[in-house]
Amino acid sequence: MSDNDEVLLKVEHLCQYFPMGGGHELKAVDDVSFDIKKGEVFGLVGESGCGKTTTGRSIIKLYDITSGNVYFKGQRICAGVRSYNDAIKKARAERSAELSALKKAHKKKEDGTYADGKTDEVFGKECEEVRAKYGTVIADQRAARAAAVHDQRFCDKDYSEKLVEEIKSEFKLEEKLAAASGDDERKAVLREYKDQIRIAKRDRIVNRIQMIFQDPIGSLDPRMTVRNIIAEGLVIKGVRDKEYIDKRVFELLERVGLVREHADRYPHEFSGGQRQRIGIARSVIMEPELIIADEPVSALDVSIQAQVINLLNELRNNLGISILFIAHDLSVVKYFSDRIGVMYFGKMVELASSDELFAHPLHPYTKALLSAIPLPDPVYEKNRKRIVYNPIAEHDYSVDKPSLREVAPDHFVSCNDAEFEKYKQELDK
């Protein structure tokens, strides 16, 4: 487990809604928050359709998020504006309601006085106060919305400009040119400097996040060789040195357990496990700080699963890469993850360290998931009781709504006030 407390990725109130027609929406991800520390493996589990993959795709900007924020290395890379628009709409409605109530009460009677007993001056002052109060709220929300849109639009530009400045300060062009012994060496120095600047200008902060997709064959272009598949990111980034590209491709192939002769073959010539290794090599060549692994072993045999998991573990330990590990196999997640988040119907229902979650599961859905894990023990399997999760029977959220709360240190559960006390008592036993 990583001892580093530096937060690499922070997800705040992420919402991803998809229109379904007729004014209806599918809330694939609804108000999900978590963070991933540097060098950590964060497991995201839940049954099919709970929103795990959508969460990963939203983080890497394959979707424009509906609401919430995603911060990477302290920089906002994703921002949804729905929450700001809703807050502005609500403030306008409340302002209109308050002004209407004031006007309704301020009616002239037959004797020329007003029903509320206020003069026109006092009435006008109260109306101005209401307008000013909600005007401040609306202005604040508009400013926050504008900042969110700006950060999302210019995050890549700001990142590349920062890289360019770092290269200019660290390369020490003048010193290298002065130390060059001839025209050829000076030209080589200038060429190297310009190449680095060009690549930095085309770099994007999202390049530091890479994804391993669930389907090892569907995510690889069948018309491209393995060499081109793995090197594609470098080419798009602006790297032109073919020798350097080939060297990196061969290094990555060997690192993931393949050989350089595989570089000129096509994806259909490989097994499922080998294709997944190619996908891993494609992501690692970009030197990411975070890899989103979307069920990378679910389509593989058990023996191959172990090889891929060990490979990811090796990459994590050797390169210091953080991993968002999306899966539904809890036994694999427990082995591989430092912390685990459990999702159900688009919401995060429990979040804790791997050991804590398995030792003290609190949410009924987590207990149901854990009860479904088979063990190679006939006696245990004979007596194992399968827990069925029925949210209607388990919870009463008609009045007291749930929220993600810290029941114990670093152990969060989605619950209301009554459940919060119940879970705390359960832990104290």
C-alpha positions as CSV (number, residue, x, y, z in Angstrom):
1,M,0.0,0.0,0.0
2,S,1.2,3.5,-0.8
3,D,2.4,5.6,2.1
4,N,2.1,8.8,0.0
5,D,-0.7,11.1,1.1
6,E,-0.4,13.3,-2.0
7,V,-3.8,13.3,-3.8
8,L,-3.3,12.7,-7.5
9,L,-6.9,12.5,-8.6
10,K,-9.9,14.1,-6.9
11,V,-13.5,13.5,-8.0
12,E,-16.1,15.8,-6.5
13,H,-19.9,15.2,-6.9
14,L,-19.5,13.6,-10.3
15,C,-22.8,13.3,-12.2
16,Q,-23.1,11.8,-15.7
17,Y,-26.6,11.8,-17.1
18,F,-27.7,10.6,-20.5
19,P,-30.9,11.8,-22.3
20,M,-33.4,9.0,-23.0
21,G,-36.0,11.0,-24.9
22,G,-39.3,12.3,-23.7
23,G,-37.6,14.6,-21.2
24,H,-36.2,11.6,-19.3
25,E,-32.6,11.0,-18.2
26,L,-30.5,8.0,-17.3
27,K,-28.5,8.8,-14.2
28,A,-25.5,6.6,-14.9
29,V,-23.4,8.3,-12.3
30,D,-25.0,10.3,-9.6
31,D,-23.1,12.4,-7.1
32,V,-20.0,10.3,-6.8
33,S,-16.9,11.6,-4.8
34,F,-13.6,9.9,-4.1
35,D,-9.8,10.6,-4.4
36,I,-6.8,8.5,-5.4
37,K,-3.4,9.1,-3.8
38,K,-0.1,8.9,-5.6
39,G,1.0,5.3,-6.0
40,E,-2.3,3.9,-4.8
41,V,-4.6,1.3,-6.3
42,F,-8.2,2.3,-5.9
43,G,-10.7,-0.4,-6.6
44,L,-14.2,0.4,-7.9
45,V,-16.6,-2.5,-7.6
46,G,-20.3,-3.2,-8.2
47,E,-22.6,-5.2,-10.4
48,S,-22.9,-4.7,-14.1
49,G,-24.6,-1.4,-15.0
50,C,-23.8,0.3,-11.7
51,G,-21.8,3.1,-13.4
52,K,-18.2,1.9,-12.9
53,T,-17.1,2.2,-16.5
54,T,-19.0,5.4,-17.0
55,T,-17.1,6.9,-14.0
56,G,-13.7,5.9,-15.6
57,R,-14.7,7.2,-19.0
58,S,-15.9,10.5,-17.5
59,I,-12.6,11.0,-15.7
60,I,-10.6,10.5,-18.8
61,K,-12.9,13.0,-20.7
62,L,-14.4,10.5,-23.1
63,Y,-17.7,12.1,-21.9
64,D,-18.6,15.7,-21.1
65,I,-19.7,15.4,-17.5
66,T,-23.1,16.7,-16.5
67,S,-22.2,18.1,-13.1
68,G,-19.3,18.0,-10.6
69,N,-15.6,18.4,-10.9
70,V,-12.5,16.2,-11.6
71,Y,-9.1,17.5,-10.4
72,F,-5.9,15.9,-11.6
73,K,-2.6,17.0,-10.0
74,G,-4.5,20.0,-8.5
75,Q,-5.8,21.2,-11.8
76,R,-9.5,21.0,-12.8
77,I,-9.7,18.9,-16.0
78,C,-13.5,18.2,-16.0
79,A,-16.3,20.5,-14.9
80,G,-20.1,20.1,-15.3
81,V,-22.3,23.2,-15.4
82,R,-25.7,21.6,-14.5
83,S,-25.4,22.3,-10.8
84,Y,-24.6,26.0,-11.4
85,N,-27.5,26.3,-13.8
86,D,-29.9,24.5,-11.3
87,A,-28.7,26.9,-8.5
88,I,-29.4,29.9,-10.8
89,K,-32.8,28.6,-11.8
90,K,-33.7,27.9,-8.1
91,A,-32.5,31.4,-7.0
92,R,-34.6,33.1,-9.7
93,A,-37.7,31.1,-8.7
94,E,-37.3,31.9,-5.0
95,R,-36.7,35.6,-5.8
96,S,-39.8,35.7,-7.9
97,A,-41.8,33.9,-5.2
98,E,-40.6,36.3,-2.5
99,L,-41.3,39.4,-4.6
100,S,-44.8,38.1,-5.5
101,A,-45.5,37.5,-1.8
102,L,-44.4,41.1,-0.9
103,K,-46.5,42.6,-3.7
104,K,-49.5,40.5,-2.7
105,A,-49.3,41.7,0.9
106,H,-48.8,45.3,-0.1
107,K,-52.3,46.0,-1.3
108,K,-54.1,49.3,-0.9
109,K,-57.2,49.3,1.2
110,E,-60.2,51.6,0.7
111,D,-58.9,54.1,3.2
112,G,-55.7,54.5,1.2
113,T,-53.4,52.6,3.6
114,Y,-51.7,49.3,2.8
115,A,-52.7,45.9,4.2
116,D,-49.2,45.1,5.4
117,G,-49.0,48.5,7.1
118,K,-45.8,49.5,5.2
119,T,-45.2,52.7,3.3
120,D,-44.2,52.6,-0.4
121,E,-40.7,53.5,0.6
122,V,-40.4,50.6,3.0
123,F,-42.0,48.2,0.5
124,G,-39.6,49.4,-2.2
125,K,-36.6,49.0,0.1
126,E,-37.6,45.4,1.0
127,C,-38.0,44.5,-2.7
128,E,-34.5,45.9,-3.4
129,E,-33.1,43.8,-0.5
130,V,-34.7,40.7,-2.0
131,R,-33.3,41.5,-5.4
132,A,-29.9,42.2,-4.0
133,K,-29.8,39.0,-1.9
134,Y,-30.7,36.7,-4.8
135,G,-28.7,38.8,-7.3
136,T,-25.6,38.0,-5.2
137,V,-26.4,34.3,-5.3
138,I,-27.0,34.4,-9.1
139,A,-23.8,36.4,-9.7
140,D,-21.7,34.0,-7.6
141,Q,-23.1,30.9,-9.4
142,R,-22.5,32.6,-12.8
143,A,-18.9,33.4,-11.8
144,A,-18.4,29.8,-10.6
145,R,-19.8,28.5,-13.8
146,A,-17.6,30.7,-15.9
147,A,-14.5,29.6,-13.9
148,A,-15.5,25.9,-14.4
149,V,-15.9,26.4,-18.2
150,H,-12.6,28.3,-18.4
151,D,-10.7,25.6,-16.4
152,Q,-12.0,22.8,-18.5
153,R,-11.4,24.7,-21.8
154,F,-7.9,25.8,-21.0
155,C,-6.5,23.1,-18.8
156,D,-4.6,21.5,-21.6
157,K,-3.3,24.9,-22.8
158,D,-2.2,25.9,-19.3
159,Y,-0.5,22.5,-18.9
160,S,1.4,22.7,-22.2
161,E,2.5,26.3,-21.5
162,K,3.9,25.2,-18.1
163,L,5.8,22.3,-19.7
164,V,7.3,24.7,-22.3
165,E,8.5,27.1,-19.5
166,E,10.0,24.1,-17.6
167,I,11.9,23.0,-20.7
168,K,13.2,26.6,-21.4
169,S,14.5,26.9,-17.8
170,E,16.0,23.3,-17.5
171,F,17.4,22.9,-21.1
172,K,19.9,25.8,-20.7
173,L,20.1,26.4,-24.4
174,E,22.6,29.3,-24.3
175,E,25.1,27.2,-22.2
176,K,24.8,24.2,-24.5
177,L,25.3,26.3,-27.6
178,A,28.3,28.0,-26.0
179,A,29.8,24.6,-25.1
180,A,29.2,23.2,-28.6
181,S,32.4,22.6,-30.5
182,G,31.2,23.1,-34.1
183,D,28.3,24.0,-36.3
184,D,27.0,20.4,-36.5
185,E,26.9,20.1,-32.7
186,R,25.1,23.5,-32.4
187,K,22.6,22.4,-35.0
188,A,22.0,19.2,-33.1
189,V,21.4,21.1,-29.8
190,L,19.0,23.5,-31.6
191,R,17.2,20.5,-33.2
192,E,16.8,18.7,-29.8
193,Y,15.6,22.0,-28.2
194,K,13.0,22.7,-30.9
195,D,11.8,19.0,-30.8
196,Q,11.2,19.2,-27.1
197,I,9.4,22.5,-27.3
198,R,7.2,21.2,-30.2
199,I,6.3,18.1,-28.3
200,A,5.6,20.1,-25.1
201,K,3.2,22.4,-27.0
202,R,1.2,19.4,-28.2
203,D,1.1,17.7,-24.9
204,R,-2.1,17.5,-22.9
205,I,-2.7,16.9,-19.2
206,V,-5.0,14.1,-19.9
207,N,-2.1,12.3,-21.5
208,R,-0.9,11.6,-17.9
209,I,-4.1,9.5,-17.6
210,Q,-4.4,6.4,-19.7
211,M,-7.0,3.7,-19.9
212,I,-6.9,-0.1,-20.4
213,F,-10.2,-1.1,-21.9
214,Q,-12.3,-4.1,-20.9
215,D,-12.4,-5.8,-24.4
216,P,-8.9,-6.7,-25.4
217,I,-9.8,-7.2,-29.1
218,G,-12.4,-4.5,-29.6
219,S,-10.0,-1.8,-28.3
220,L,-7.3,-2.6,-30.8
221,D,-7.5,-1.5,-34.5
222,P,-7.4,-4.8,-36.5
223,R,-5.7,-2.9,-39.5
224,M,-2.7,-1.7,-37.5
225,T,0.3,-3.6,-36.5
226,V,1.3,-3.9,-32.8
227,R,4.1,-1.5,-33.4
228,N,1.7,1.2,-34.7
229,I,-0.9,0.5,-32.0
230,I,1.6,1.0,-29.2
231,A,3.4,3.9,-30.8
232,E,0.3,5.8,-31.9
233,G,0.2,8.0,-28.7
234,L,3.8,9.1,-29.3
235,V,3.1,9.9,-32.9
236,I,0.1,12.0,-32.0
237,K,2.1,13.7,-29.3
238,G,4.6,14.8,-32.0
239,V,7.5,12.5,-31.6
240,R,9.2,12.0,-35.1
241,D,12.3,10.1,-34.2
242,K,11.6,6.6,-35.6
243,E,14.6,5.0,-33.9
244,Y,13.4,6.3,-30.5
245,I,9.8,5.1,-31.2
246,D,11.0,1.6,-32.1
247,K,13.3,1.5,-29.1
248,R,10.4,2.4,-26.8
249,V,8.0,0.0,-28.4
250,F,10.5,-2.9,-28.0
251,E,11.2,-2.0,-24.4
252,L,7.4,-2.0,-23.6
253,L,6.8,-5.3,-25.4
254,E,9.5,-7.0,-23.4
255,R,8.3,-5.3,-20.2
256,V,4.8,-6.7,-20.6
257,G,6.0,-10.2,-21.4
258,L,6.1,-10.2,-25.2
259,V,9.0,-10.2,-27.7
260,R,10.1,-7.6,-30.3
261,E,9.2,-10.0,-33.1
262,H,5.5,-9.4,-32.2
263,A,5.8,-5.7,-33.2
264,D,5.0,-6.5,-36.9
265,R,2.0,-8.7,-36.2
266,Y,-1.7,-7.9,-36.1
267,P,-4.0,-8.1,-33.1
268,H,-5.9,-11.2,-34.5
269,E,-2.7,-13.2,-34.3
270,F,-2.6,-13.0,-30.5
271,S,-4.5,-14.7,-27.6
272,G,-6.8,-12.7,-25.3
273,G,-4.1,-12.3,-22.6
274,Q,-1.5,-11.2,-25.2
275,R,-3.9,-8.6,-26.6
276,Q,-4.5,-7.2,-23.1
277,R,-0.7,-7.0,-22.6
278,I,-0.6,-5.0,-25.9
279,G,-3.3,-2.7,-24.5
280,I,-1.2,-2.2,-21.3
281,A,1.9,-1.4,-23.3
282,R,0.0,1.1,-25.3
283,S,-1.1,2.9,-22.1
284,V,2.3,2.7,-20.4
285,I,4.3,4.1,-23.3
286,M,2.7,7.6,-22.6
287,E,4.4,7.5,-19.2
288,P,1.1,8.1,-17.3
289,E,0.8,8.9,-13.6
290,L,-2.7,7.3,-13.5
291,I,-4.1,4.2,-15.3
292,I,-7.8,3.5,-15.4
293,A,-8.0,-0.2,-15.8
294,D,-11.6,-1.0,-16.8
295,E,-12.1,-4.7,-15.9
296,P,-8.8,-5.7,-17.6
297,V,-9.1,-9.3,-16.6
298,S,-12.8,-10.1,-16.8
299,A,-12.6,-11.6,-20.3
300,L,-9.5,-13.7,-19.5
301,D,-9.0,-17.2,-18.1
302,V,-8.1,-17.4,-14.4
303,S,-4.4,-18.3,-15.1
304,I,-4.1,-15.4,-17.5
305,Q,-5.9,-13.1,-15.0
306,A,-3.1,-13.8,-12.5
307,Q,-0.4,-13.0,-15.0
308,V,-2.1,-9.6,-16.0
309,I,-2.6,-8.7,-12.4
310,N,1.0,-9.5,-11.5
311,L,2.1,-7.4,-14.5
312,L,0.0,-4.4,-13.3
313,N,1.5,-4.8,-9.8
314,E,5.0,-4.8,-11.2
315,L,4.3,-1.7,-13.3
316,R,2.8,0.0,-10.2
317,N,5.8,-0.8,-8.0
318,N,8.5,-0.1,-10.6
319,L,7.0,3.0,-12.2
320,G,5.0,4.5,-9.3
321,I,1.8,4.5,-11.3
322,S,-1.6,5.0,-9.6
323,I,-4.4,2.7,-10.8
324,L,-8.2,3.1,-10.8
325,F,-9.0,-0.6,-10.9
326,I,-12.6,-1.2,-12.1
327,A,-13.9,-4.8,-11.6
328,H,-16.8,-6.9,-10.3
329,D,-14.6,-9.8,-9.0
330,L,-14.2,-8.8,-5.4
331,S,-11.5,-11.5,-4.7
332,V,-9.3,-9.9,-7.4
333,V,-10.0,-6.4,-6.1
334,K,-9.2,-7.4,-2.5
335,Y,-5.8,-8.8,-3.6
336,F,-4.9,-5.8,-5.7
337,S,-6.4,-2.7,-4.2
338,D,-5.4,-0.5,-1.3
339,R,-8.9,1.1,-1.0
340,I,-12.2,0.0,-2.4
341,G,-15.3,2.0,-3.4
342,V,-18.6,0.1,-3.8
343,M,-21.1,1.5,-6.3
344,Y,-24.8,0.7,-6.7
345,F,-27.1,2.2,-9.3
346,G,-24.8,5.1,-10.0
347,K,-24.1,6.0,-6.4
348,M,-21.2,5.3,-4.1
349,V,-22.6,3.3,-1.1
350,E,-19.4,2.4,0.8
351,L,-15.7,3.4,0.7
352,A,-13.0,2.0,2.9
353,S,-9.6,0.3,2.9
354,S,-9.5,-3.2,1.4
355,D,-9.0,-4.9,4.7
356,E,-11.5,-2.8,6.6
357,L,-14.2,-3.3,3.9
358,F,-13.9,-7.1,4.0
359,A,-13.6,-7.3,7.8
360,H,-16.4,-4.8,8.6
361,P,-18.8,-4.4,5.7
362,L,-21.7,-2.1,6.8
363,H,-23.9,-1.3,3.9
364,P,-26.4,-4.1,3.0
365,Y,-25.4,-4.0,-0.6
366,T,-21.7,-4.6,0.3
367,K,-22.7,-7.5,2.5
368,A,-24.7,-8.9,-0.4
369,L,-21.7,-8.6,-2.7
370,L,-19.3,-10.3,-0.2
371,S,-21.8,-13.1,0.4
372,A,-21.6,-14.0,-3.3
373,I,-17.8,-14.7,-3.3
374,P,-17.2,-18.4,-3.7
375,L,-14.4,-20.1,-1.8
376,P,-12.6,-23.4,-2.7
377,D,-13.9,-25.0,0.5
378,P,-16.8,-27.5,0.2
379,V,-17.8,-27.2,3.8
380,Y,-18.0,-23.4,3.6
381,E,-19.8,-23.5,0.3
382,K,-22.4,-26.0,1.7
383,N,-23.2,-23.6,4.6
384,R,-22.7,-20.3,2.8
385,K,-25.8,-18.0,3.0
386,R,-26.4,-15.8,0.0
387,I,-27.6,-12.4,1.1
388,V,-30.1,-10.7,-1.3
389,Y,-30.1,-6.9,-1.3
390,N,-33.6,-5.3,-1.4
391,P,-33.2,-1.5,-1.2
392,I,-37.0,-0.9,-0.6
393,A,-37.0,-3.2,2.4
394,E,-33.6,-2.2,3.8
395,H,-34.0,1.6,3.7
396,D,-36.6,4.3,4.5
397,Y,-35.5,7.4,2.8
398,S,-38.9,9.0,2.5
399,V,-38.0,11.8,4.9
400,D,-34.4,11.5,6.0
401,K,-32.2,11.4,2.9
402,P,-28.9,9.5,2.8
403,S,-25.4,11.0,2.2
404,L,-21.9,9.5,2.3
405,R,-20.7,9.8,5.9
406,E,-17.6,8.8,7.8
407,V,-18.8,6.1,10.2
408,A,-15.2,5.3,11.3
409,P,-11.9,6.8,10.4
410,D,-11.6,6.5,6.5
411,H,-14.7,4.3,6.4
412,F,-17.5,6.0,4.5
413,V,-21.1,4.7,4.1
414,S,-24.1,6.1,2.4
415,C,-26.7,6.4,5.2
416,N,-29.2,8.7,6.9
417,D,-29.1,9.8,10.6
418,A,-30.8,6.6,11.9
419,E,-28.6,4.3,9.8
420,F,-25.5,6.3,10.8
421,E,-26.1,5.5,14.5
422,K,-26.9,1.9,13.7
423,Y,-23.7,1.4,11.8
424,K,-21.6,3.0,14.5
425,Q,-23.1,0.7,17.1
426,E,-22.4,-2.3,14.8
427,L,-18.7,-1.3,14.6
428,D,-18.5,-0.9,18.4
429,K,-19.7,-4.4,19.1
